[in-house]
Amino acid sequence: MKTLLKNGTLVLPGRQVGRGDLLIADGRIAAVGTDVPSDGASPVDCTDKLVMPGLVNCHGHTAMTLVRGLGGGLPLQRWLEEAIFPVEAKMTPEDIAAGMTWGAMEMMAGGTTCVADMYDFPQAGAEALSAAGMKGNLNRVGLAFADNVPPGRLDECVAFVRDLKVERIVADLCIHSEYLTNETFCRDLAAANRELKRPVHLHVSETEKEHAECLARHGKTPIAYLADLGLFDYGAYAAHCVWCTDDDFRIMAERGVTLAHNPTSNMKLGSGFARVPRAMELGVNVALGTDGCASNDNLDLFEEMHVASLIQKGLARDPTKLSAWDVIEMATVNGAKALGRSDTGEIAVGKCADLCVVDLQRPHLVPCLDVANLIVNSMHASDVEMTLVDGEIVYEKGQFLKLDAGRAEFDFRCAVRHLGL
């Protein structure tokens, strides 16, 4: 199948913007330029529309759409123990699938084409995400409390990577965090990864308390401690990193550990502000994530770009900090790099046609004087008209083309009732 997006405003590699056509063939970008021959492709008029890479959500708990806003106003530890953990203990694979589908709908309607997801029942989550039309990097969450090790958890983490065969979904390894995973588990996971060679998804230095307690336990920061255990030998993407030191950033740059920045979640939970510009100065790849809907309340990566940009300018009292292009790359190509997906995140010949199309005629997007500034400071998820994954239109003007939205809503509401919410 071939599709020709004609006469659009294109966001191109190298921080360039051009006007022209984009030909899609067999799920990939076949040509980019002016007056591209249709070659039998179905034409789509993109006059007065922006065509940009699909957004990559580098840290999420998508099925937490089920608990959107639950526990608002609580700090992290109380939020987890009093609001989230009791409800999560009731969740079934069917609940997870319903929450994942609902979250996929929200993300696709906002131009997101891929998500790095960390949650329970990952097989159910992977199948739901794939059926909706999205890409994802999923995992079995590694947990090993000092006095209560979930039986078989290490084997489950490894088996998920070895056995997963779901279209568009990649399996990675995971530990929840240093404070919820003991040393033996981390060493064993690192040893298993010498064969698997997968990046690790985890939470790191989200709060000052977590960071300080790791120093007290091990005499090292979480990043230094986990690096010494071999957990980063094949790279990682680490959510939050709010309290990371310069030495942590140097380790991350050396080991290929991406900082998955979650600015809204960090602020809502009162965790602090990640030093993103400093991490970038020291060579760390920085990507962007929404976190889950209980600590953010939506999955809108356009909003996340806006918040990420404003935070650093305000903290530094310097409007040049974290440029619009920096933030756009965090939400696209940097996220793709973190997830080992070198075939997406950019509009370039040969790349997967993972794209979103935005209506530039919305009142708040006129005039379009600076495309990068407009994307970061004016656009909303609701401005997205069309989302394509591997060249296939999965969302267009309120319609989801690979799923039954009515059934998805029914299943979602049943799951919320099952959880007693």
C-alpha positions in Angstrom: 0.0 0.0 0.0 1.2 3.5 -0.9 0.2 6.9 0.5 1.3 10.3 -0.6 1.1 13.2 1.9 1.1 16.2 -0.4 2.1 19.8 0.2 2.6 19.6 3.9 4.9 21.5 6.3 7.5 18.9 7.2 9.6 18.6 10.3 12.9 17.2 9.0 16.2 16.0 10.5 18.8 18.6 11.3 16.2 20.9 12.9 14.9 21.8 9.4 11.4 22.6 8.2 10.4 22.3 4.6 7.3 22.3 2.5 6.7 19.3 0.2 5.5 15.8 -0.2 6.1 12.6 1.6 5.6 9.2 -0.1 4.9 6.1 2.0 5.4 2.6 0.6 5.4 -0.7 2.5 5.2 1.1 5.8 8.3 3.2 5.2 9.1 6.7 4.0 10.0 6.2 0.3 10.6 9.8 -0.8 10.6 13.3 0.6 10.7 16.4 -1.6 8.7 18.7 -3.8 6.4 17.3 -6.5 7.1 13.7 -5.6 5.5 11.4 -8.2 2.5 9.6 -6.8 3.6 6.2 -8.2 0.0 5.0 -7.8 -0.2 6.1 -4.2 -3.4 7.3 -2.5 -3.1 11.1 -2.1 -3.7 13.0 1.2 -3.8 16.8 0.9 -1.7 18.2 3.7 -2.0 21.9 2.7 -2.0 24.0 5.9 -1.0 20.9 7.9 2.2 20.0 9.8 3.7 16.6 9.2 6.1 15.6 12.0 7.6 12.4 13.4 5.2 10.4 15.7 5.9 11.2 19.3 7.7 8.6 21.5 6.6 8.4 25.1 9.7 7.1 26.8 8.2 6.3 30.2 4.6 5.4 31.0 2.3 3.1 33.0 -0.4 3.2 30.3 -3.0 1.1 32.1 -3.0 3.6 34.9 -5.7 5.3 32.9 -7.8 3.1 35.2 -6.7 5.2 38.2 -6.5 8.6 36.6 -6.0 11.3 39.3 -6.2 8.8 42.2 -4.4 10.0 45.3 -3.9 13.5 44.1 -2.1 15.7 46.6 -0.1 13.0 48.3 3.7 12.7 48.2 5.2 9.8 46.3 5.5 7.2 49.1 2.1 7.9 50.6 0.6 8.1 47.1 2.0 4.6 46.3 1.1 2.9 49.6 -2.2 4.5 50.4 -3.8 5.1 46.9 -2.1 3.1 44.2 -0.9 -0.2 45.6 -4.2 -1.3 47.1 -6.0 -0.8 43.8 -3.3 -2.4 41.7 -3.5 -5.5 43.9 -7.0 -6.1 42.5 -6.1 -5.7 38.8 -6.5 -8.6 36.4 -5.1 -9.1 32.9 -8.5 -8.1 31.5 -8.3 -4.8 33.5 -4.8 -4.1 32.2 -5.9 -4.8 28.6 -8.8 -2.4 29.0 -6.7 0.3 30.6 -3.9 -0.2 28.0 -6.4 0.1 25.1 -7.9 3.3 26.5 -4.5 4.8 27.0 -3.5 3.8 23.5 -6.5 5.7 22.2 -5.6 8.8 24.1 -2.0 8.6 22.9 -2.8 8.0 19.2 -5.3 10.8 19.2 -2.4 13.0 20.4 0.2 11.9 17.9 2.1 9.4 20.0 3.1 6.3 18.0 5.3 4.4 20.5 5.4 4.1 24.3 7.9 2.5 26.8 5.5 0.9 29.3 6.2 -0.6 32.7 3.3 -2.4 34.4 1.9 -5.8 35.5 0.5 -8.4 33.1 2.7 -7.3 30.2 1.5 -10.0 27.8 -2.0 -8.6 28.1 -0.7 -5.1 27.7 1.4 -5.9 24.7 -1.5 -7.6 22.9 -3.8 -4.7 23.6 -1.3 -2.1 22.5 -0.5 -3.9 19.3 -4.2 -4.5 18.5 -4.8 -0.7 18.9 -2.1 -0.1 16.3 0.8 1.3 18.5 4.4 0.4 19.0 5.8 -0.3 22.4 8.7 -1.5 24.5 7.3 -3.5 27.4 8.7 -5.6 30.2 8.0 -7.8 33.2 8.7 -5.5 36.2 11.6 -6.7 38.3 10.9 -6.6 42.0 12.7 -8.3 44.9 12.1 -6.9 48.4 14.7 -7.9 51.0 12.3 -10.0 53.0 9.6 -10.8 50.4 10.9 -11.9 46.9 8.1 -12.6 44.5 8.6 -16.3 43.5 9.8 -16.8 40.0 10.0 -13.1 39.2 13.5 -13.2 37.7 12.5 -16.1 35.4 9.4 -14.2 34.4 11.5 -11.1 33.4 13.8 -13.2 31.3 11.1 -15.4 29.8 9.2 -12.3 28.7 12.2 -11.1 26.7 12.9 -14.5 25.2 9.3 -15.5 24.3 7.3 -12.3 23.4 6.1 -12.4 19.8 3.6 -9.6 19.4 3.6 -7.3 16.3 5.2 -3.9 16.8 6.1 -4.7 20.5 9.6 -5.2 21.8 10.5 -6.8 25.1 13.1 -5.2 27.4 14.3 -5.9 30.9 13.2 -3.9 34.0 13.7 -3.3 37.6 11.2 -1.0 39.3 13.9 0.8 41.2 16.9 0.4 43.5 14.7 0.6 46.6 12.3 -2.1 45.5 15.0 -4.5 44.1 17.7 -6.2 46.1 21.3 -6.7 45.1 21.0 -10.4 44.4 18.2 -9.9 41.9 20.0 -7.0 40.2 23.2 -9.1 39.8 21.2 -12.1 38.5 19.3 -10.0 36.0 22.6 -8.4 34.8 24.1 -11.9 34.4 21.0 -13.1 32.4 21.3 -10.0 30.2 24.8 -11.1 28.9 22.8 -13.3 26.6 19.8 -11.2 26.0 21.6 -7.8 25.6 18.5 -5.7 26.2 18.3 -2.2 27.7 16.8 -1.9 31.2 13.8 0.3 32.1 13.7 1.6 35.7 13.0 4.5 38.0 16.0 6.3 39.4 16.5 9.1 42.0 12.9 10.3 41.7 12.9 11.8 45.2 15.6 13.2 47.5 14.6 10.6 50.2 15.1 7.7 47.8 18.5 9.1 46.7 19.7 9.7 50.2 18.6 6.3 51.5 20.6 4.6 48.7 23.7 6.5 49.7 23.1 5.5 53.3 22.7 1.8 52.3 25.4 1.4 49.8 27.7 4.5 50.0 26.8 5.2 46.4 24.1 6.9 44.5 21.5 4.7 42.8 23.1 5.3 39.3 26.6 4.4 40.6 25.3 1.4 42.6 23.3 -0.1 39.7 26.1 0.5 37.3 28.5 -1.3 39.5 26.1 -4.3 39.6 26.3 -4.5 35.8 22.7 -3.4 35.2 23.6 -0.8 32.5 26.0 -3.0 30.5 23.6 -2.9 27.6 22.1 0.5 28.2 19.0 1.7 30.0 16.3 4.3 30.0 15.9 5.7 33.5 12.8 7.6 34.5 13.0 10.8 36.6 16.6 11.2 37.6 15.6 14.3 39.6 18.4 14.1 42.1 21.2 12.7 39.9 24.6 14.3 40.4 27.1 15.3 37.7 29.0 12.1 38.3 25.7 10.2 37.8 25.3 12.0 34.5 28.8 11.1 33.4 28.1 7.4 34.2 24.8 7.6 32.2 26.6 9.1 29.2 29.3 6.5 29.3 26.9 3.5 29.7 24.2 4.7 27.3 21.6 5.4 29.9 18.9 7.7 28.7 17.3 10.2 31.1 13.5 9.8 30.6 12.2 13.1 31.8 8.8 13.3 33.4 8.3 17.0 34.3 4.6 17.0 35.1 4.7 13.9 37.3 7.8 15.2 39.1 6.0 18.5 39.9 2.7 16.9 40.9 4.4 14.6 43.4 6.6 17.4 44.7 9.7 15.4 43.7 11.7 18.3 42.3 13.2 19.3 38.9 15.6 17.2 36.9 18.7 19.1 35.7 18.1 18.4 32.1 20.4 21.0 30.6 23.3 19.8 32.7 22.6 16.2 31.8 22.7 17.2 28.1 25.9 19.2 28.6 27.5 16.0 30.0 26.4 13.9 27.0 23.3 12.2 28.3 20.6 11.3 25.8 17.4 12.9 27.2 13.9 11.7 26.2 10.4 12.6 27.4 7.7 10.6 29.1 4.3 11.3 30.6 4.5 8.7 33.5 1.1 7.3 34.5 -2.2 9.0 34.6 -2.4 9.0 38.4 0.8 11.2 38.7 0.2 13.3 35.5 -3.4 12.9 34.7 -3.0 12.8 31.0 -0.9 11.2 28.2 -0.4 14.5 26.2 3.2 14.7 25.1 2.6 18.1 23.5 1.8 19.4 27.0 4.8 17.6 28.4 7.0 19.4 25.8 5.6 22.7 26.9 6.1 22.0 30.6 9.6 20.7 30.1 10.7 23.8 28.2 9.2 26.3 30.7 10.6 24.6 33.8 14.2 25.0 32.7 13.8 28.6 31.5 12.2 29.6 34.8 14.7 27.8 37.0 17.7 29.3 35.2 16.0 32.6 34.6 17.3 32.2 31.1 15.0 32.0 28.1 17.7 30.3 26.0 17.8 27.2 28.2 16.4 24.0 26.5 15.4 25.3 23.1 12.2 24.3 21.3 14.3 22.0 19.0 15.9 20.4 22.0 12.5 19.5 23.4 11.1 18.3 20.0 14.1 15.9 19.7 13.5 14.7 23.3 9.9 13.8 22.3 10.9 12.1 19.0 14.3 10.9 17.9 15.9 10.8 21.4 13.1 8.6 22.6 13.5 6.3 19.6 17.2 6.1 20.3 16.6 5.2 24.0 14.3 2.3 22.9 16.7 0.9 20.4 14.4 1.9 17.5 16.8 3.5 15.1 14.2 3.1 12.3 11.8 5.7 13.6 11.7 9.1 15.2 12.6 11.1 12.1 11.2 12.0 8.7 13.9 10.5 6.4 13.9 8.0 3.5 14.0 4.5 4.8 12.6 5.2 8.2 9.3 3.8 9.4 6.4 6.0 8.5 5.5 6.7 12.1 3.9 10.2 11.8 1.4 12.7 13.1 -0.4 15.3 11.1 -1.5 18.6 12.8 -4.1 21.1 11.6 -2.2 24.5 11.4 -5.5 26.4 10.8 -6.5 26.2 14.4 -6.8 29.8 15.8 -4.1 29.3 18.4 -1.7 28.1 15.7 -2.0 31.1 13.4 0.2 32.6 12.2 2.9 29.9 11.9 6.0 32.1 12.1 8.3 29.6 13.9 7.4 26.0 13.6 9.5 24.7 16.5 8.2 27.4 18.9 4.6 26.6 17.7 5.0 22.9 18.4 6.4 23.3 21.9 4.4 26.4 23.1 1.1 26.4 21.3 0.1 22.9 20.1 -2.1 20.5 22.0 -2.8 16.8 21.6 -6.3 17.8 20.3 -4.7 19.5 17.3 -3.7 16.2 15.8 -5.8 15.2 12.8 -4.1 12.0 11.8 -1.6 9.5 13.3 0.2 6.8 11.2 2.2 3.8 12.4 4.2 2.0 9.9 2.4 4.0 7.2 -1.0 2.8 8.4 -3.5 5.4 9.5 -4.5 4.3 13.1 -6.3 7.6 14.0 -8.1 10.2 11.9 -10.3 13.0 12.9 -11.7 11.4 16.0 -11.9 7.9 14.5 -9.8 4.9 15.6 -9.3 2.7 12.6 -8.0 -0.5 14.2 -10.4 -0.9 17.1 -14.0 -0.6 18.2 -14.1 2.5 20.3 -17.5 1.7 21.7 -16.3 -1.8 22.9 -13.1 -0.2 24.3 -15.2 2.2 26.4 -17.5 -0.6 27.6 -14.5 -2.7 28.7 -12.8 0.2 30.3 -15.8 1.2 32.4 -16.3 -2.4 33.5 -12.7 -2.5 34.6 -13.0 0.7 36.6 -16.1 -0.8 38.3 -14.3 -4.0 39.0 -11.6 -2.0 40.9 -14.3 -0.4 43.0 -13.5 3.1 41.7 
